[in-house]
Amino acid sequence: MPLTARLSLWSLIGPLLAVLLAPLPAQAEGYVLQPGDRVDIRVAGLPNLDRDLRIGADGTLSLPLIGRVSLGGQTVGAAEEDVARRFGEVAFRQRTLDGRETLFPISPSEVSLSVTEFRPVYVSGEVKAPGAFAFTPGLTVRRALTLSGGIGQDLGYVRDPMAQIAQVQGNIDAFGAELAALDVRVRRYQAELDPGTDAAITATSGTETVEEVETQRLVAGVAGTQSRRSYLLEARRAVTHQIDVLRQQLGAELEGEDADQQEYERIRTLRARGLVEVDRVTETRRALLASATRRLDTASDLAAAEKDLARINFDLGDFEDEARRDSLELLSDALVDRETTRARLTAARQQLLLLSADYADALEEGVVRITLRRGAGAGEEVFELGGEEDMALLPGDLVEVRLSAAPVPGQ
């Protein structure tokens, strides 16, 4: 690839790679590399030179073009400068499509180095599963002991409250989240029962997501209730209007039928006197029958409309009562669940206090001894931990756990 094309390609993908290859959160340029750390080395625009390698036991690794490089004992920043300088002293040879070989110089600014995997931490001694555990930023002694299964309960020396403490703390977090959600749900049901609600629930700290969901459910519930009620009210209005029209129509048809009846009687009288033809009598009889039929149809439509109105009024009242009954039932259940969860949370907090006190006593009596060893050789640092299980670990740290029999009272 020609140099200009390579630089152009790097100008496009460089910003993306800078994001994708950003160092791990806990990593800094001052972190000292050691055997076991895994590093990612990239040369912009030359993927054939990219490597993701673990530093060997002798502190070195092998890279194309520049050979073996010693990185152990160097900081990340110094190692990157060292590797970049070495690549800057060589040129990359590439064969073009026409068979010619071209040398491309490598700029040190195009070389990057970052840690992709730290060396593990180690837990040894009287734990259930001693061994090496992957280091992650923020790893503490307490977490490392939990990963190792906790202090060995089967050894018969002491109880292991650490695993219990972690479990109880998890229960407290779960109960707290559940209680917060139930508080929001109770407020939602109360808002549904309040006709003057503004369909908004005030958020409390740590429950913003729950508040948003419950507010959306409240808005949807209120909207659904209002929509159903509006539908019934509109149906009642339409049927009431229809009844008014039918009543007016029925009154007019009754008057028309009376007029047709009088006309029919008059024509019959005239026919008896021989003053009109028989066809005239037939016509007035048909007109009277038609008026009576229209009046009966209108009366039937009016009766049906009045029946519909009665049903709509019943549905409207029953709907409002049913919605209120449902909300009251849901509110009652939520209140019971909230009190139950609050009781569980209180019990879990009391249990945590007892377990913490138990563990503190064990540490104070020397039943549990936790030692942190950092570094190696003459530079090794040793920390005797009391209740400092939240101390942050570094890659390569060794946590040792030793147990002794608890002193017998009176001895």
VMD Tcl script that draws the C-alpha trace (Angstrom):
set ca {
  {0.00 0.00 0.00}
  {1.53 3.39 -0.96}
  {2.45 5.66 1.92}
  {-0.08 8.33 0.91}
  {-2.87 5.76 0.80}
  {-1.79 4.36 4.16}
  {-1.81 7.81 5.75}
  {-5.19 8.58 4.19}
  {-6.62 5.33 5.55}
  {-5.22 6.10 8.99}
  {-6.82 9.56 8.93}
  {-10.19 7.83 8.53}
  {-9.87 4.96 10.99}
  {-7.48 6.57 13.46}
  {-10.17 8.29 15.59}
  {-12.22 5.08 15.67}
  {-9.24 2.99 16.78}
  {-8.43 5.56 19.44}
  {-11.83 4.89 21.00}
  {-11.83 1.13 20.54}
  {-8.30 0.72 21.87}
  {-8.67 3.04 24.85}
  {-6.91 1.60 27.95}
  {-8.79 -0.14 30.71}
  {-10.35 2.18 33.33}
  {-7.82 1.39 36.05}
  {-4.87 1.59 33.67}
  {-2.58 4.61 33.67}
  {0.69 5.37 31.93}
  {2.39 4.95 35.31}
  {1.31 1.32 35.73}
  {4.41 -0.93 35.87}
  {4.26 -3.89 33.51}
  {5.23 -7.32 34.82}
  {5.32 -10.90 33.48}
  {1.76 -12.11 32.97}
  {0.36 -8.79 31.76}
  {-1.10 -8.88 28.26}
  {-0.46 -5.90 26.00}
  {-1.88 -4.81 22.66}
  {0.59 -3.17 20.27}
  {-0.66 -1.55 17.08}
  {0.96 0.27 14.20}
  {-1.43 2.60 12.41}
  {-2.22 1.51 8.87}
  {-0.10 -1.67 9.11}
  {-2.30 -4.40 10.63}
  {0.31 -7.05 9.78}
  {2.46 -5.61 12.55}
  {-0.27 -5.56 15.21}
  {0.20 -7.98 18.10}
  {-1.72 -8.92 21.26}
  {0.83 -10.75 23.43}
  {1.42 -11.75 27.03}
  {4.70 -10.67 28.61}
  {6.81 -13.75 29.25}
  {8.32 -14.91 32.52}
  {11.57 -13.16 31.59}
  {9.71 -9.87 31.10}
  {10.08 -9.86 27.31}
  {8.03 -10.46 24.20}
  {8.85 -10.76 20.51}
  {7.61 -8.29 17.88}
  {7.95 -8.32 14.09}
  {10.76 -6.25 12.57}
  {12.29 -5.25 15.92}
  {12.60 -8.67 17.58}
  {12.56 -9.28 21.35}
  {11.78 -6.33 23.60}
  {12.06 -6.19 27.39}
  {8.95 -4.58 28.88}
  {8.89 -6.03 32.40}
  {9.56 -3.34 34.99}
  {8.68 -0.49 32.63}
  {5.65 1.73 33.00}
  {3.02 1.61 30.26}
  {4.10 5.03 29.03}
  {7.80 4.14 28.99}
  {7.12 0.81 27.27}
  {5.08 2.54 24.56}
  {7.88 5.05 23.97}
  {10.46 2.24 23.83}
  {8.47 0.16 21.32}
  {7.60 3.24 19.23}
  {11.26 4.31 19.12}
  {12.35 0.84 17.97}
  {9.72 0.75 15.21}
  {10.80 4.25 14.16}
  {14.31 2.91 13.51}
  {13.14 0.36 10.94}
  {11.13 0.41 7.72}
  {8.32 -1.87 6.62}
  {9.00 -3.69 3.35}
  {5.95 -4.35 1.16}
  {5.65 -5.79 -2.34}
  {3.49 -3.81 -4.77}
  {1.16 -5.26 -7.41}
  {3.80 -4.91 -10.12}
  {6.26 -7.01 -8.10}
  {8.46 -4.21 -6.82}
  {9.37 -3.90 -3.15}
  {8.78 -0.60 -1.40}
  {10.07 0.49 2.00}
  {7.70 2.46 4.23}
  {9.12 4.33 7.23}
  {7.18 4.01 10.50}
  {6.61 7.12 12.58}
  {6.78 6.61 16.38}
  {3.53 8.58 16.67}
  {1.78 5.77 14.76}
  {2.62 3.16 17.42}
  {0.38 2.56 20.45}
  {0.61 0.18 23.40}
  {-2.10 -0.60 25.94}
  {-2.80 -3.27 28.55}
  {-5.65 -5.59 27.55}
  {-5.37 -8.04 30.45}
  {-3.65 -7.62 33.79}
  {-1.81 -10.43 35.53}
  {-4.05 -12.23 38.03}
  {-4.30 -11.88 41.77}
  {-3.77 -14.91 43.97}
  {-5.61 -16.17 47.03}
  {-3.97 -18.87 49.13}
  {-4.37 -20.48 52.49}
  {-7.49 -21.73 54.18}
  {-10.10 -20.77 51.64}
  {-12.42 -23.09 49.77}
  {-10.90 -22.59 46.30}
  {-7.38 -21.10 46.43}
  {-5.82 -20.09 43.14}
  {-5.38 -17.32 40.59}
  {-8.23 -14.98 39.74}
  {-8.49 -12.49 36.89}
  {-7.81 -8.93 37.96}
  {-10.44 -6.33 37.17}
  {-10.26 -2.65 38.11}
  {-11.82 -2.08 41.52}
  {-11.15 -5.63 42.80}
  {-10.93 -5.66 46.61}
  {-9.71 -8.16 49.19}
  {-13.32 -8.92 50.15}
  {-14.25 -9.60 46.53}
  {-11.19 -11.79 45.99}
  {-12.06 -13.87 49.07}
  {-15.61 -14.23 47.78}
  {-14.29 -15.41 44.39}
  {-12.22 -18.03 46.20}
  {-15.35 -19.38 47.87}
  {-14.77 -17.70 51.22}
  {-12.97 -18.91 54.31}
  {-13.22 -22.70 54.55}
  {-16.19 -23.60 56.72}
  {-15.38 -27.28 56.44}
  {-12.11 -26.78 58.37}
  {-14.01 -26.69 61.62}
  {-12.17 -23.72 63.10}
  {-14.48 -20.78 62.64}
  {-17.63 -19.85 60.90}
  {-17.21 -18.01 57.62}
  {-19.39 -14.91 57.83}
  {-17.83 -13.27 54.76}
  {-19.86 -15.23 52.24}
  {-22.92 -14.72 54.42}
  {-22.19 -10.99 54.64}
  {-21.97 -10.78 50.85}
  {-25.21 -12.72 50.47}
  {-27.05 -10.65 53.08}
  {-25.78 -7.43 51.50}
  {-27.16 -8.65 48.19}
  {-30.50 -9.34 49.87}
  {-30.48 -5.84 51.37}
  {-29.87 -4.31 47.95}
  {-32.63 -6.43 46.40}
  {-35.11 -5.68 49.19}
  {-34.25 -1.97 49.00}
  {-34.88 -1.87 45.26}
  {-38.11 -3.83 45.67}
  {-39.29 -1.53 48.47}
  {-38.57 1.56 46.36}
  {-40.52 0.06 43.46}
  {-43.45 -0.79 45.74}
  {-43.46 2.76 47.14}
  {-43.79 4.08 43.62}
  {-46.50 1.54 42.78}
  {-48.51 2.49 45.87}
  {-48.33 6.14 44.85}
  {-49.50 5.20 41.36}
  {-52.56 3.32 42.64}
  {-53.35 6.20 44.99}
  {-53.08 8.60 42.06}
  {-55.43 6.42 40.00}
  {-58.00 6.60 42.80}
  {-57.70 10.39 42.98}
  {-59.87 11.95 40.25}
  {-57.82 15.15 40.49}
  {-54.47 13.50 39.80}
  {-52.12 15.25 37.42}
  {-50.73 11.89 36.27}
  {-47.26 12.60 37.65}
  {-45.21 10.74 40.28}
  {-42.39 12.52 42.11}
  {-39.06 10.71 41.77}
  {-36.92 9.83 44.76}
  {-33.18 9.21 44.75}
  {-32.19 5.99 43.02}
  {-35.67 5.22 41.66}
  {-35.78 7.46 38.60}
  {-36.23 4.56 36.17}
  {-38.99 3.01 38.27}
  {-40.64 6.41 38.59}
  {-40.60 6.89 34.83}
  {-42.13 3.46 34.17}
  {-44.83 3.86 36.81}
  {-45.60 7.38 35.60}
  {-46.01 6.04 32.08}
  {-48.29 3.29 33.40}
  {-50.28 5.86 35.36}
  {-50.64 8.09 32.30}
  {-51.64 5.10 30.18}
  {-54.11 3.89 32.81}
  {-55.68 7.31 33.27}
  {-55.83 7.79 29.51}
  {-57.45 4.37 29.07}
  {-60.01 5.09 31.78}
  {-60.79 8.51 30.37}
  {-61.04 7.10 26.86}
  {-63.50 4.40 27.96}
  {-65.53 6.89 29.99}
  {-65.53 9.40 27.12}
  {-66.73 6.67 24.77}
  {-69.63 5.80 27.07}
  {-70.53 9.46 27.62}
  {-70.49 10.10 23.87}
  {-72.63 7.02 23.30}
  {-75.10 8.24 25.95}
  {-75.22 11.69 24.35}
  {-75.87 10.19 20.91}
  {-78.60 7.85 22.18}
  {-80.22 10.64 24.21}
  {-80.34 12.79 21.08}
  {-81.79 9.88 19.12}
  {-84.50 9.41 21.76}
  {-85.42 13.10 21.58}
  {-85.70 12.89 17.79}
  {-87.76 9.68 17.94}
  {-90.12 11.15 20.52}
  {-90.71 14.19 18.35}
  {-91.17 11.94 15.34}
  {-93.58 9.70 17.25}
  {-95.64 12.71 18.31}
  {-95.86 13.91 14.71}
  {-96.81 10.45 13.50}
  {-99.53 10.14 16.15}
  {-100.98 13.43 14.95}
  {-100.74 12.22 11.35}
  {-102.41 8.93 12.22}
  {-105.25 10.79 13.99}
  {-105.70 12.98 10.91}
  {-105.73 9.93 8.63}
  {-108.26 8.25 10.95}
  {-110.56 11.28 10.81}
  {-110.18 11.46 7.01}
  {-111.00 7.77 6.73}
  {-114.17 8.21 8.83}
  {-115.23 11.23 6.76}
  {-114.76 9.37 3.46}
  {-116.72 6.39 4.77}
  {-119.60 8.70 5.67}
  {-119.54 10.26 2.22}
  {-119.42 6.81 0.64}
  {-122.50 5.78 2.62}
  {-124.30 8.74 1.09}
  {-123.06 7.78 -2.36}
  {-121.04 10.96 -2.74}
  {-117.62 9.31 -3.38}
  {-116.38 6.27 -5.20}
  {-115.27 3.13 -3.41}
  {-111.69 3.69 -4.60}
  {-111.52 6.79 -2.48}
  {-112.37 4.74 0.62}
  {-109.65 2.27 -0.29}
  {-107.05 5.05 -0.62}
  {-107.85 6.57 2.77}
  {-107.75 3.12 4.40}
  {-104.30 2.49 2.94}
  {-103.10 5.90 4.14}
  {-104.38 5.10 7.65}
  {-102.60 1.74 7.65}
  {-99.35 3.38 6.50}
  {-99.57 5.98 9.27}
  {-100.19 3.28 11.86}
  {-97.23 1.26 10.57}
  {-94.88 4.25 10.73}
  {-96.08 5.03 14.24}
  {-95.45 1.44 15.36}
  {-91.96 1.40 13.79}
  {-91.04 4.67 15.47}
  {-92.41 3.45 18.80}
  {-90.31 0.29 18.43}
  {-87.17 2.33 17.61}
  {-87.86 4.56 20.59}
  {-88.20 1.58 22.92}
  {-84.91 0.14 21.61}
  {-83.13 3.48 22.06}
  {-84.43 3.84 25.62}
  {-83.20 0.31 26.33}
  {-79.76 1.23 24.92}
  {-79.68 4.33 27.11}
  {-80.45 2.28 30.21}
  {-77.67 -0.18 29.31}
  {-75.16 2.63 28.69}
  {-76.02 4.28 32.01}
  {-75.55 0.93 33.74}
  {-72.23 0.30 31.96}
  {-71.01 3.78 32.84}
  {-71.75 3.37 36.52}
  {-70.49 -0.21 36.61}
  {-67.32 0.74 34.72}
  {-66.42 3.49 37.20}
  {-67.20 1.21 40.15}
  {-65.21 -1.66 38.65}
  {-62.20 0.55 37.90}
  {-62.24 1.82 41.47}
  {-62.63 -1.70 42.88}
  {-59.67 -2.91 40.79}
  {-57.48 0.01 41.90}
  {-58.43 -0.52 45.55}
  {-57.59 -4.22 45.30}
  {-54.23 -3.51 43.64}
  {-53.47 -0.83 46.22}
  {-54.28 -3.21 49.07}
  {-51.99 -5.91 47.65}
  {-49.19 -3.39 47.08}
  {-49.47 -2.09 50.66}
  {-49.21 -5.63 52.03}
  {-46.23 -6.41 49.79}
  {-44.55 -3.16 50.81}
  {-44.87 -3.88 54.52}
  {-43.64 -7.45 53.99}
  {-40.62 -6.22 52.04}
  {-39.90 -3.54 54.64}
  {-39.91 -6.22 57.35}
  {-37.53 -8.38 55.31}
  {-35.23 -5.42 54.74}
  {-35.16 -4.63 58.47}
  {-34.40 -8.27 59.31}
  {-31.61 -8.40 56.70}
  {-30.02 -5.23 58.10}
  {-30.08 -6.68 61.61}
  {-28.56 -9.90 60.30}
  {-25.80 -7.92 58.58}
  {-24.99 -6.11 61.83}
  {-24.72 -9.42 63.69}
  {-22.55 -11.03 61.01}
  {-20.28 -7.98 60.81}
  {-19.86 -7.96 64.59}
  {-19.15 -11.70 64.55}
  {-16.48 -11.27 61.88}
  {-14.93 -8.27 63.66}
  {-14.66 -10.35 66.83}
  {-12.97 -13.16 64.90}
  {-10.41 -10.73 63.47}
  {-9.79 -9.13 66.85}
  {-9.26 -12.50 68.54}
  {-6.81 -13.55 65.85}
  {-9.00 -16.42 64.70}
  {-8.82 -15.06 61.14}
  {-5.58 -13.54 59.84}
  {-5.49 -12.02 56.37}
  {-2.15 -10.99 54.88}
  {-1.64 -9.08 51.63}
  {1.71 -9.50 49.86}
  {2.57 -7.06 47.09}
  {5.67 -7.20 44.91}
  {8.49 -9.72 45.07}
  {11.99 -10.08 46.41}
  {13.51 -7.25 48.38}
  {10.75 -4.87 47.27}
  {7.92 -7.00 48.65}
  {5.38 -5.17 50.81}
  {3.41 -7.05 53.48}
  {0.11 -5.79 54.92}
  {-1.59 -7.45 57.89}
  {-5.28 -6.69 57.36}
  {-7.72 -6.33 60.20}
  {-11.12 -5.19 59.06}
  {-9.75 -3.70 55.84}
  {-11.31 -6.19 53.42}
  {-12.32 -3.30 51.15}
  {-8.67 -2.49 50.41}
  {-8.13 -2.31 46.64}
  {-5.87 -4.92 45.06}
  {-3.30 -4.53 42.30}
  {-2.36 -7.06 39.62}
  {-0.09 -9.77 41.01}
  {-1.15 -9.28 44.66}
  {-1.25 -12.34 46.91}
  {-3.88 -12.65 49.65}
  {-3.13 -15.24 52.34}
  {-5.72 -16.48 54.82}
  {-4.74 -18.27 58.01}
  {-7.07 -19.61 60.66}
  {-6.49 -20.62 64.24}
  {-8.75 -22.18 66.83}
  {-10.85 -19.67 68.72}
  {-9.78 -19.27 72.35}
  {-11.91 -21.25 74.77}
  {-13.49 -19.09 77.49}
  {-11.75 -19.57 80.86}
  {-8.47 -20.80 79.37}
}
mol new
graphics top color blue
foreach p $ca { graphics top sphere $p radius 0.5 }
foreach p [lrange $ca 0 end-1] q [lrange $ca 1 end] { graphics top cylinder $p $q radius 0.2 }
display resetview
